[in-house]
Amino acid sequence: MPRYLVEHYFPYGIAEFLAEKPVRALIEANNGTEVVWLHSYITEGHRRVYCLYEAASPEAIRKAARRVFLWK
């Protein structure tokens, strides 16, 4: 399966986002989809996160991102 590196930007930092959406819940949100999260890299300022995924297509990642980022 192809691998994709995706950049996410968090204006107030990743910690605020993760306080609302724990990592375990984010991983579980992708269960049963075409997207598998492999690893993330967080920049020194904690505002940019680079995530490595295996996915069938870029559109599968976009669909998963919409589900995760809009989920409350």
C-alpha atoms as an extended CHARMM CRD file, in Angstrom:
* protein
*
        72  EXT
         1         1  MET       CA              0.0000000000        0.0000000000        0.0000000000  PROA      1               0.0000000000
         2         2  PRO       CA              1.3670000000        3.5070000000       -0.7760000000  PROA      2               0.0000000000
         3         3  ARG       CA              2.6740000000        5.7330000000        2.0040000000  PROA      3               0.0000000000
         4         4  TYR       CA              1.8980000000        9.4150000000        2.3670000000  PROA      4               0.0000000000
         5         5  LEU       CA              3.4000000000       12.1600000000        4.5180000000  PROA      5               0.0000000000
         6         6  VAL       CA              0.8140000000       14.7410000000        5.5640000000  PROA      6               0.0000000000
         7         7  GLU       CA              1.4720000000       18.0920000000        7.2440000000  PROA      7               0.0000000000
         8         8  HSD       CA             -1.0540000000       19.2820000000        9.8290000000  PROA      8               0.0000000000
         9         9  TYR       CA             -0.9130000000       22.8200000000       11.2230000000  PROA      9               0.0000000000
        10        10  PHE       CA             -2.2670000000       23.6980000000       14.6760000000  PROA      10              0.0000000000
        11        11  PRO       CA             -2.2340000000       27.4840000000       15.2940000000  PROA      11              0.0000000000
        12        12  TYR       CA             -2.3590000000       27.0650000000       19.0860000000  PROA      12              0.0000000000
        13        13  GLY       CA             -0.2330000000       23.9450000000       19.2670000000  PROA      13              0.0000000000
        14        14  ILE       CA             -0.9030000000       20.2350000000       19.2100000000  PROA      14              0.0000000000
        15        15  ALA       CA             -1.4040000000       19.9470000000       22.9870000000  PROA      15              0.0000000000
        16        16  GLU       CA             -4.7290000000       21.8140000000       22.8930000000  PROA      16              0.0000000000
        17        17  PHE       CA             -6.0130000000       19.5800000000       20.1040000000  PROA      17              0.0000000000
        18        18  LEU       CA             -4.9280000000       16.4000000000       21.9000000000  PROA      18              0.0000000000
        19        19  ALA       CA             -6.5960000000       17.5670000000       25.1090000000  PROA      19              0.0000000000
        20        20  GLU       CA             -9.9080000000       17.2890000000       23.2290000000  PROA      20              0.0000000000
        21        21  LYS       CA             -9.0460000000       14.2500000000       21.1070000000  PROA      21              0.0000000000
        22        22  PRO       CA             -6.7370000000       11.7080000000       22.7590000000  PROA      22              0.0000000000
        23        23  VAL       CA             -4.3940000000        9.7990000000       20.4430000000  PROA      23              0.0000000000
        24        24  ARG       CA             -6.0910000000        6.4610000000       21.1600000000  PROA      24              0.0000000000
        25        25  ALA       CA             -9.4380000000        7.9030000000       20.0370000000  PROA      25              0.0000000000
        26        26  LEU       CA             -7.8480000000        9.2690000000       16.8430000000  PROA      26              0.0000000000
        27        27  ILE       CA             -6.4000000000        5.8550000000       16.0110000000  PROA      27              0.0000000000
        28        28  GLU       CA             -9.7140000000        4.1500000000       16.7150000000  PROA      28              0.0000000000
        29        29  ALA       CA            -11.5050000000        6.6300000000       14.4400000000  PROA      29              0.0000000000
        30        30  ASN       CA             -9.5580000000        5.1440000000       11.5030000000  PROA      30              0.0000000000
        31        31  ASN       CA            -10.3780000000        1.5080000000       12.3560000000  PROA      31              0.0000000000
        32        32  GLY       CA            -12.1040000000       -0.1980000000        9.4730000000  PROA      32              0.0000000000
        33        33  THR       CA            -10.9740000000        2.3910000000        6.9170000000  PROA      33              0.0000000000
        34        34  GLU       CA             -8.3830000000        2.3800000000        4.1380000000  PROA      34              0.0000000000
        35        35  VAL       CA             -6.0530000000        4.5550000000        6.2590000000  PROA      35              0.0000000000
        36        36  VAL       CA             -3.4020000000        3.3160000000        8.6960000000  PROA      36              0.0000000000
        37        37  TRP       CA             -1.4620000000        5.8470000000       10.7670000000  PROA      37              0.0000000000
        38        38  LEU       CA              2.1890000000        4.8040000000       11.1000000000  PROA      38              0.0000000000
        39        39  HSD       CA              4.0690000000        7.6000000000       12.8440000000  PROA      39              0.0000000000
        40        40  SER       CA              4.0290000000       11.3330000000       13.5840000000  PROA      40              0.0000000000
        41        41  TYR       CA              6.7560000000       13.9260000000       13.8990000000  PROA      41              0.0000000000
        42        42  ILE       CA              6.0960000000       17.1080000000       15.8930000000  PROA      42              0.0000000000
        43        43  THR       CA              8.1030000000       20.2640000000       15.2190000000  PROA      43              0.0000000000
        44        44  GLU       CA              9.8880000000       22.1160000000       17.9900000000  PROA      44              0.0000000000
        45        45  GLY       CA              7.1940000000       24.7920000000       18.1820000000  PROA      45              0.0000000000
        46        46  HSD       CA              4.4720000000       22.1080000000       18.4730000000  PROA      46              0.0000000000
        47        47  ARG       CA              2.3990000000       23.8120000000       15.7610000000  PROA      47              0.0000000000
        48        48  ARG       CA              3.2070000000       21.5420000000       12.8350000000  PROA      48              0.0000000000
        49        49  VAL       CA              2.8240000000       17.7890000000       12.8720000000  PROA      49              0.0000000000
        50        50  TYR       CA              3.9530000000       15.5130000000       10.0470000000  PROA      50              0.0000000000
        51        51  CYS       CA              2.0970000000       12.2030000000        9.9530000000  PROA      51              0.0000000000
        52        52  LEU       CA              3.0560000000        9.1450000000        7.9410000000  PROA      52              0.0000000000
        53        53  TYR       CA              0.1390000000        7.0490000000        6.7060000000  PROA      53              0.0000000000
        54        54  GLU       CA             -0.4470000000        3.9800000000        4.5840000000  PROA      54              0.0000000000
        55        55  ALA       CA             -3.5350000000        4.4800000000        2.4640000000  PROA      55              0.0000000000
        56        56  ALA       CA             -5.1710000000        3.3790000000       -0.7490000000  PROA      56              0.0000000000
        57        57  SER       CA             -5.1880000000        6.9510000000       -2.0700000000  PROA      57              0.0000000000
        58        58  PRO       CA             -4.7480000000       10.6080000000       -1.0740000000  PROA      58              0.0000000000
        59        59  GLU       CA             -8.5490000000       10.9340000000       -1.1060000000  PROA      59              0.0000000000
        60        60  ALA       CA             -8.8250000000        8.1860000000        1.5370000000  PROA      60              0.0000000000
        61        61  ILE       CA             -6.5700000000       10.2810000000        3.8020000000  PROA      61              0.0000000000
        62        62  ARG       CA             -8.6380000000       13.4230000000        3.1640000000  PROA      62              0.0000000000
        63        63  LYS       CA            -11.8140000000       11.5360000000        4.0330000000  PROA      63              0.0000000000
        64        64  ALA       CA            -10.2820000000       10.1960000000        7.2570000000  PROA      64              0.0000000000
        65        65  ALA       CA             -8.9960000000       13.6710000000        8.1710000000  PROA      65              0.0000000000
        66        66  ARG       CA            -12.4480000000       15.2010000000        7.7380000000  PROA      66              0.0000000000
        67        67  ARG       CA            -13.9010000000       12.5210000000       10.0050000000  PROA      67              0.0000000000
        68        68  VAL       CA            -11.2310000000       12.9860000000       12.6990000000  PROA      68              0.0000000000
        69        69  PHE       CA            -10.9660000000       16.7760000000       12.6590000000  PROA      69              0.0000000000
        70        70  LEU       CA            -14.7270000000       17.3820000000       12.5840000000  PROA      70              0.0000000000
        71        71  TRP       CA            -15.4170000000       14.7460000000       15.2450000000  PROA      71              0.0000000000
        72        72  LYS       CA            -16.0970000000       16.2000000000       18.6870000000  PROA      72              0.0000000000
